[in-house]
Amino acid sequence: MAATVHRLAPHLSLIDLTPPIIGFHDFIGAWLVVGPEAAYLVDVGPAATADQLIEAIAALGVDHLDYICLTHIHLDHAGAVGHLARRFPDTPVVCHPKGIPHIIDPERLWQGTVKTLGETGRAYGPMLPVDASWIATEAQLASAPFQLLDTPGHSSHHYAVYDNGCLFAGEAGGVCLPLPSGDIYLRPATPPRFLLETSLSSIDRLMATVPDTLCYGHFGMRRDAMNMLARHREQLLFWEKTLAARADGEEMDSVAAADRWVDLLLGKDPLLHGFSQLAPDVQVRERSFLRNSLKGFAGYLASLGEHPVSIG
């Protein structure tokens, strides 16, 4: 399968990567910037789509990259980094310091992914190791045309990339899917271990750059970046308030029980109301991710010692 390339600006392309998983179309994106100062990638998708990405880059006439940037090391964002590093051996790999050991020796990352995601993780494919000499040095980053923003929340090893009004947010701004109606579906990406205050601080850090354009890891581009970040910030607070009000000791220790909480949020959160417009296979995927985001919130509430909720 070939990747779909969306030319969203003269210098900016979204490369739509489709792994062999039902419902994962129009979901995983790699961003290619070919600007006057540098050509670089932001995220590379899973190992299973490495050939799609390499072929798309070639089809766009790009034979050199100055940087390969990873927003974080989850396999749907960074799994193909070893493949891309071998294709572009002179290109420095930009990765959060906390993630570097895991892309140099990805075995624990692979095992943890399979344990957490099961067949989905296996379908992403194992990451090839990245040689330590391929990691970007401080000197190489000093001349980069972009700014790296430390934005933990979705993961502890998360960068956002800011370049002249354009913000590549990874999952620090949530997951945003366009809908047939022209509206959007926006959800938190808050897997365990989630800390609300950390995520809110990261959103504030993103908003401090006053971006014009927001490029999501999942999925697409919005030209009302500040509005979208503000809406997502409010959404996280809404989830906290809604779940805390209902977290009276009820356990969510089965898929069926967790789905009742998913249905609660689908009914109450206005940014999720477009769920019914999603294709049936995408709804299945999104329910799985919503359950995982609920898990993160449940763990956070439990850590406060006031709301002993668990999600299995």
Disulfide bonds with the S-S distance in Angstrom:
none
